[in-house]
Amino acid sequence: MVKKSLFIFALAILTALCFSGEAIPAEGEAKIPAGEKYIALTFDDGPRRGTTDRLLDGLKEREASATFFLIGRQIEGNEDLVSRMAAEGHQVGNHTWNHQRLEGTTSAVVAQEVARTEAVLEELLGGGEYWLRPPYGQVTAGTEASFGVPMVKWSVDPRDWESRNTEKVTQAILDYAEPNSIILLHDIYPTSVDAALKVVDALQEEGYWFVTVEELLWLNGLQPEAGKMYKTGNG
Ligand code: NI
């Protein structure tokens, strides 16, 4: 699905390239002109009413996109939040049904944990690819291909669940963020929502664009591969 925001980015980049006199990149090449900075915020363990909705309000106000990896059993009663994510241009992904550790778990349980959330997302948002973030960032070695979708890890982890401190989380992200970073946060904590919005303000001020993980890979000229684990926008 080609998103409107992606189209606008593509248009902006092509315009920038034309004005700078550089060649238009061929398919498979990075589409990011020198000086442009893109970054992805990712939120795990939601949706949660009271925090996720406040985050969506803040992102909308700032015209920032993000990626949400949802716990399937938390979707019931929060369907409106999930529909809103998709409608507002965010990427929605799978974080298993019960936040099940997939590494070292029997293949039947793993399949069930992933498929159950996928089915709910398909029912709610329609068929599509729901990328996977395995809880704790790991799957059993050798099983990667069985998931059939790209998987997403991260390159910046402020350990927001541990400190639950807005200032600490904000600073930890700003200390490590760089173009193409994938930042790990949890939209179930009010402190993480506050930190995320402060980070968006600070980095937008530095010229960063906040995009989904899918958009970040595309901007880097990468064709997402099923079963591959992505840690940054360029691999
Ligand atoms: Ni998690």
Boltz pocket constraint, residues with backbone or C-beta under 6 A from the ligand:
constraints:
  - pocket:
      binder: B
      contacts: [[A, 44], [A, 45], [A, 95], [A, 99], [A, 135], [A, 136]]
      max_distance: 6.0
